[in-house]
Amino acid sequence: MNPIFYLFVLGIFLEGLDAFSIYSIPVPWIGAVLIIGLYIVNYYFGSDFEFDELPSLRIWLFYLTIVTLVRAFSFNRSLPEYATTTFFEYISLRLVKLLTFITAIWLIHLFSKYFDKDKIIKYIAYAGLAISIFSLYSYFSYIFELPDFTRTRAGSGGWTQPIKRACSVLRNYGTFREPSFLAAWSAPLIPLFFYLAKKRRFWYLLSLIPIISIVLTRSLTGVISLLATFTIISLIWIVKKKSLNLSLLIPIVFILLASIFSNNIAYKFPALDPSMCPPESPDKCNCSIYEDKLDEAKNSESVTKSIFGRLTRITSGGLGAFENIGFLREYLSSQNIKILGDGLGASNINYSYEFDEISKLEKEGQIIYRNPGQIVSFNNLYANLYLSSGLVGLIWFLKILFDITVKLIKRFNDLDIYLFAQFFIILLIYFFQAEELNLALALSIGLITINETHE
């Protein structure tokens, strides 16, 4: 069982190598295939293991798969011009994600038969620690003039990771194509570090590595989801226990201190040279030009201002100040109510064509499109599920999340506090970043349900 467990941890680690491909195959997809392969190997050669938990979740995943397949067979719209896969491949990858999701939960339950749950948590944290160390090496390679990783996977702009085209301020991209991807992947692992720190204080020191890594991404979603989660959990503890749990305030203090400390170590690129601009035009190298005050705050030399300055502006403007939320709201208001949805993948293609029109800008008499010819992400799981599985699928999914949340709050002791923090961080991030059922949520649900089973 040990080799299977270590291969599972390797699969988690490979998902964190988002910016890399091997023979045009993205490394995270290799990790997904590895996790699915572990189930297949165990099924044919391993021990007999019945997975009876979470029947509602499994039936919901089956429903989502059926809707996607039925809609795919009747879908007749062409893919955007710069799509990198065929329609069949694109839909298949969405379904592989679902299979990886439920397989990861199954594996967590399998391992709980052989290993203490603290060991499972520790090795998941090790995978997160390794990715954070690599990300900090990548970040500081510019300061110490060391060779950075050679990124081989195309980024959201259609070319390999454009670190030196990210204006004059370097955000921590780490092993990901975008800084926010790194923050969204790392943030859910932070509560596990603080749970382990209650057993061994050395983990408090180790927690600073992923926290600094996240702060240097300047990702508002990553930092604020952590601060908001531990603040809310501290208030719940006060209401339930009639006392203050200082352990729950330590993550908040660490994040704030890391934000201040990062101002002293943050790196700023020298003025960009026109040769660094392709495929953009040389005028894009003028980093004194910002689209708006939010863009200016994001590119501030001060990490603290970059994060909390943007938060102030967004808070004053409401959720609509998040561009993506505004685009989604406009798109949803133009659509009829969806009962069953368009299916995974197909809903993204439909949105991509509408997004071009919603997001276009006019500059100097010319129409500029935000992501012309590309398949656009919703960057919001809930919108994706509504458009892909309809009201039926979304309400069903929210009911599953609600049931898990209620059970956690009722227990709310020891490990459950930190599992609730992990779970809540993921749900917050789903509003602004991820749009698929990812490995983070699978690990969270797996850990929550084995803690419930073994209590």
C-alpha positions in Angstrom: 0.0 0.0 0.0 2.9 2.4 0.6 3.9 2.6 -3.1 0.3 3.4 -4.1 0.1 6.1 -1.4 3.4 7.7 -2.5 2.2 7.7 -6.1 -1.0 9.4 -5.0 1.1 12.2 -3.3 3.2 12.4 -6.5 -0.1 12.9 -8.5 -0.9 15.8 -6.2 2.5 17.3 -6.7 2.3 16.9 -10.5 -1.0 18.9 -10.5 1.1 21.7 -9.1 3.4 21.7 -12.1 0.8 23.6 -14.1 3.3 25.5 -16.4 4.9 22.4 -17.9 4.2 19.9 -20.6 5.9 16.7 -21.6 5.5 16.0 -25.4 2.7 18.5 -25.5 0.8 16.7 -22.6 0.3 19.1 -19.7 1.9 17.7 -16.5 -1.2 18.1 -14.4 -3.1 15.8 -16.8 -0.3 13.2 -16.3 -1.0 13.6 -12.5 -4.7 13.1 -13.1 -4.1 9.9 -15.2 -1.8 8.6 -12.5 -4.5 9.0 -9.8 -7.1 7.3 -12.0 -4.5 4.6 -12.8 -4.1 3.9 -9.1 -7.8 3.0 -8.8 -7.6 0.7 -11.8 -4.5 -1.1 -10.4 -6.1 -1.5 -7.0 -9.3 -2.7 -8.6 -7.6 -5.5 -10.5 -4.7 -6.3 -8.2 -5.3 -4.7 -4.8 -7.5 -5.3 -1.8 -11.3 -5.4 -2.0 -12.5 -2.0 -0.8 -16.1 -0.9 -0.8 -16.7 2.9 -1.0 -20.2 3.4 0.5 -19.9 7.0 1.6 -21.3 10.1 -0.3 -24.0 8.4 -2.4 -25.6 11.7 -3.2 -22.3 13.1 -4.6 -21.7 10.1 -6.7 -25.3 10.2 -8.2 -24.8 13.9 -8.8 -21.6 13.3 -10.7 -23.3 10.6 -12.8 -26.1 13.1 -13.6 -23.5 15.7 -14.6 -21.8 13.2 -16.9 -25.1 12.2 -18.6 -26.1 15.8 -19.2 -22.7 16.5 -20.7 -22.7 13.5 -23.0 -26.3 14.0 -24.2 -25.6 17.7 -24.9 -22.3 16.9 -26.6 -23.9 14.6 -29.2 -26.3 17.3 -30.2 -23.8 20.2 -30.1 -23.2 21.7 -33.5 -21.3 24.9 -32.8 -17.7 25.2 -34.0 -14.8 25.7 -31.6 -13.2 29.2 -31.4 -10.4 29.8 -33.9 -7.5 29.2 -31.4 -8.8 26.2 -29.6 -6.0 23.7 -29.0 -8.1 20.5 -29.0 -10.9 19.0 -30.9 -14.4 19.2 -29.5 -14.3 15.5 -28.5 -11.0 15.9 -26.7 -12.2 19.0 -24.9 -15.3 17.3 -23.6 -13.4 14.2 -22.7 -10.9 16.2 -20.6 -13.8 17.7 -18.6 -15.1 14.2 -17.9 -11.6 13.0 -16.9 -11.7 15.8 -14.3 -14.9 14.4 -12.8 -13.4 10.9 -12.7 -10.2 12.2 -11.1 -12.3 14.0 -8.5 -14.3 11.0 -7.3 -11.2 8.7 -7.5 -9.2 11.0 -5.3 -11.9 10.9 -2.6 -12.0 7.1 -3.0 -8.2 6.9 -2.5 -8.3 9.0 0.6 -10.8 6.5 2.1 -8.7 3.6 1.0 -5.6 5.0 2.6 -7.4 5.7 5.8 -7.7 1.9 6.3 -3.9 1.5 6.4 -2.6 4.9 7.6 -3.3 7.3 10.4 -5.2 10.4 9.1 -2.4 12.6 10.4 0.0 10.9 8.1 -2.2 11.4 5.1 -2.5 15.1 6.0 1.2 15.4 6.5 2.1 14.0 3.1 -0.5 16.2 1.3 1.2 19.2 3.1 4.6 18.0 1.9 3.4 18.1 -1.7 2.2 21.7 -1.1 5.5 22.6 0.6 7.5 21.3 -2.4 5.5 23.4 -4.9 5.9 26.5 -2.6 9.7 26.0 -2.4 9.9 25.6 -6.2 7.8 28.8 -6.6 10.0 30.8 -4.4 13.1 29.6 -6.2 11.5 30.7 -9.5 10.7 34.1 -8.0 14.1 34.8 -6.5 15.9 33.4 -9.6 15.4 36.9 -11.1 17.1 38.6 -8.0 20.0 36.3 -7.8 20.3 35.8 -11.6 19.8 32.1 -11.5 18.2 30.1 -14.4 14.5 29.9 -14.0 12.4 26.9 -15.0 11.8 26.5 -18.7 8.0 26.7 -19.1 6.6 24.6 -21.9 2.9 24.9 -21.5 1.0 27.7 -23.2 -0.5 30.3 -20.9 -4.0 31.9 -21.0 -2.7 34.4 -23.6 -1.9 31.6 -26.0 1.9 31.5 -25.6 4.2 30.2 -22.9 4.2 31.9 -19.6 4.8 35.6 -20.2 6.6 36.5 -16.9 8.7 39.3 -18.4 5.7 40.7 -20.2 3.8 41.1 -17.0 4.6 44.8 -16.9 7.4 46.1 -14.6 6.4 44.3 -11.4 7.1 40.6 -11.0 4.3 38.5 -9.4 5.1 35.0 -8.2 4.1 32.7 -11.0 6.0 29.8 -9.5 5.2 26.5 -11.3 1.9 27.9 -12.7 0.9 29.7 -15.8 -0.7 32.5 -13.8 0.0 33.9 -10.3 -3.6 33.5 -9.3 -3.5 29.8 -10.3 -0.6 29.3 -7.8 -2.5 31.1 -5.0 -5.7 29.2 -5.7 -3.8 25.9 -5.6 -1.8 26.7 -2.4 -4.3 28.5 -0.2 -6.5 25.4 0.6 -3.4 23.6 2.0 -2.6 26.3 4.6 -5.1 25.1 7.2 -3.4 21.7 7.1 -0.1 23.3 8.1 -1.6 24.9 11.1 -3.4 21.7 12.2 0.0 19.9 12.0 1.6 22.8 13.9 -0.7 22.0 16.9 1.1 18.7 17.1 4.6 19.9 16.2 5.5 23.6 16.4 8.0 23.2 13.6 5.1 23.3 11.2 4.5 27.0 12.1 7.8 27.8 10.6 7.1 25.6 7.6 3.8 27.4 7.0 5.6 30.6 6.3 6.9 29.2 3.1 3.6 28.7 1.3 2.2 31.9 2.9 5.0 34.0 1.6 4.6 32.3 -1.8 0.9 33.2 -1.9 1.5 36.8 -0.8 4.1 37.3 -3.5 1.5 36.2 -6.1 -0.3 39.4 -5.1 -3.5 37.4 -5.6 -6.4 39.1 -3.9 -8.4 35.9 -4.1 -5.7 33.8 -2.4 -4.9 36.2 0.4 -8.4 37.4 1.2 -9.9 33.9 1.2 -7.4 33.0 3.9 -8.0 36.1 6.0 -11.8 35.9 5.6 -11.9 32.2 6.4 -9.9 32.3 9.7 -11.8 35.5 10.8 -15.2 33.8 10.2 -14.0 30.6 11.9 -12.8 32.5 14.9 -16.2 34.2 15.2 -18.0 30.9 15.0 -15.7 29.5 17.7 -16.6 32.5 20.0 -20.3 32.0 19.4 -20.2 28.2 20.0 -17.6 28.0 22.7 -18.0 31.4 24.4 -14.2 31.8 24.3 -11.4 33.0 22.1 -9.2 30.5 20.3 -5.8 32.2 19.8 -4.7 29.3 17.6 -7.1 30.5 14.9 -5.7 34.0 15.0 -2.1 32.8 14.3 -2.7 32.3 10.5 -4.2 35.9 10.3 -1.1 37.3 12.0 1.3 35.3 9.8 -0.4 36.4 6.6 -0.4 40.1 7.6 3.3 39.9 8.7 4.2 38.1 5.5 2.5 40.9 3.5 4.6 43.6 5.3 7.8 41.5 5.1 7.3 40.8 1.4 7.6 44.6 0.7 11.3 44.2 1.5 11.9 41.2 -0.7 9.6 41.8 -3.7 11.3 42.2 -7.0 10.7 44.8 -9.6 11.8 44.3 -13.2 13.9 47.0 -14.9 12.1 49.0 -17.5 10.9 46.8 -20.3 12.6 46.7 -23.6 10.5 46.5 -26.8 12.2 43.2 -27.7 10.4 41.7 -24.7 7.0 42.6 -26.1 6.2 40.1 -28.9 3.6 39.0 -29.7 2.4 42.4 -28.4 3.3 45.7 -30.0 6.1 47.8 -28.4 3.7 50.3 -26.9 2.5 47.6 -24.5 5.9 47.9 -22.8 5.0 51.3 -21.4 4.2 50.3 -17.9 3.2 53.8 -16.9 0.0 53.3 -18.7 -2.7 51.5 -16.7 -6.3 50.7 -17.7 -7.7 52.0 -14.4 -6.9 52.5 -10.7 -7.4 48.8 -10.0 -4.7 48.0 -12.6 -2.4 50.7 -11.1 -2.9 49.2 -7.6 -2.1 45.7 -8.8 1.2 46.9 -10.3 2.2 48.8 -7.2 5.8 48.2 -6.1 4.3 47.7 -2.6 2.9 44.2 -2.1 0.7 45.5 0.7 -0.8 48.2 -1.5 -1.1 45.8 -4.4 -3.3 43.5 -2.3 -5.1 45.7 0.2 -5.3 48.8 -2.1 -7.2 46.7 -4.6 -9.4 45.2 -1.9 -10.4 48.7 -0.8 -11.4 49.7 -4.3 -13.3 46.5 -5.0 -15.1 46.6 -1.6 -16.3 50.2 -2.4 -17.5 49.1 -5.8 -19.2 45.8 -4.8 -18.7 42.4 -6.5 -19.3 44.1 -9.8 -15.8 45.6 -9.4 -14.4 42.2 -10.2 -14.4 42.3 -14.0 -15.2 38.6 -14.3 -18.3 38.9 -12.1 -19.5 41.8 -14.2 -19.1 39.9 -17.4 -20.8 36.9 -16.0 -23.7 38.9 -14.7 -24.2 40.5 -18.1 -24.1 37.2 -19.8 -26.5 35.4 -17.4 -29.0 38.3 -17.7 -29.1 37.7 -21.5 -29.8 34.0 -21.2 -33.1 32.1 -20.6 -33.3 30.1 -17.3 -31.4 26.8 -17.8 -33.1 23.8 -16.1 -30.7 21.1 -17.3 -27.8 23.1 -18.8 -25.6 22.9 -21.9 -23.1 20.3 -20.6 -19.6 20.7 -19.4 -17.3 22.2 -22.1 -20.1 23.1 -24.4 -21.2 25.9 -22.0 -17.7 27.4 -22.2 -17.8 27.4 -26.0 -21.1 29.2 -26.0 -19.9 31.7 -23.5 -16.7 32.4 -25.4 -18.5 33.9 -28.4 -20.6 36.1 -26.2 -17.6 37.1 -24.1 -15.9 38.6 -27.1 -18.8 41.0 -27.5 -19.3 41.7 -23.8 -15.6 42.4 -23.1 -14.6 44.3 -26.3 -13.1 47.8 -25.8 -12.7 50.7 -28.2 -9.3 52.4 -28.1 -8.3 55.1 -30.6 -11.1 54.2 -32.9 -10.2 50.5 -33.0 -12.1 47.6 -31.5 -9.9 45.5 -29.2 -11.1 42.0 -28.0 -10.0 40.6 -24.7 -9.5 36.9 -25.7 -10.2 36.7 -29.4 -10.6 33.2 -30.8 -10.0 31.4 -27.5 -12.2 29.3 -25.3 -12.9 31.4 -22.2 -13.1 30.2 -18.7 -15.9 31.3 -16.4 -13.5 31.6 -13.5 -16.5 30.7 -11.3 -17.5 27.1 -10.5 -21.1 28.0 -9.5 -21.7 29.8 -12.9 -20.1 26.9 -14.7 -22.3 24.4 -12.9 -25.5 26.4 -13.5 -24.7 26.8 -17.2 -23.5 23.2 -17.6 -26.0 21.3 -15.4 -28.8 23.8 -15.0 -30.7 24.8 -11.9 -31.2 21.1 -11.1 -27.5 20.4 -11.0 -26.5 23.6 -9.2 -29.1 23.3 -6.4 -28.2 19.6 -5.9 -24.5 20.5 -5.6 -25.2 23.3 -3.2 -27.3 21.0 -1.0 -24.3 18.6 -0.8 -22.1 21.4 0.3 -24.6 22.6 2.8 -24.9 19.2 4.4 -21.1 19.0 4.7 -20.9 22.5 6.2 -23.6 21.8 8.8 -21.9 18.6 10.0 -18.6 20.3 10.4 -20.0 23.2 12.3 -21.9 20.9 14.6 -18.8 18.9 15.5 -16.3 21.8 15.2 -13.5 20.2 17.3 -9.8 19.5 16.8 -9.2 18.5 13.2 -12.7 19.5 12.0 -11.9 23.2 12.6 -9.0 23.1 10.1 -10.9 20.9 7.7 -13.7 23.4 7.7 -11.2 26.2 7.0 -9.8 24.2 4.1 -13.3 23.5 2.8 -14.5 27.2 3.2 -11.3 28.6 1.5 -12.0 26.4 -1.6 -15.7 27.5 -1.7 -14.6 31.2 -1.6 -12.0 30.7 -4.3 -14.6 29.0 -6.5 -16.3 32.4 -6.8 -13.4 34.1 -8.4 -10.9 31.6 -9.8 -11.4 27.9 -10.4 -14.3 26.7 -12.5 -13.9 22.9 -12.2 -14.2 20.3 -9.5 -10.6 20.2 -8.7 -8.3 18.0 -6.6 -8.3 20.5 -3.7 -12.1 20.0 -3.1 -11.7 16.2 -3.5 -8.9 16.1 -0.9 -11.0 18.3 1.4 -14.2 16.2 1.1 -12.1 13.0 1.5 -10.4 14.2 4.7 -13.7 15.5 6.1 -15.5 12.2 5.5 -12.7 10.0 6.9 -12.6 12.2 10.0 -16.3 11.6 10.4 -16.0 7.9 9.8 -13.1 7.4 12.3 -14.4 9.5 15.1 
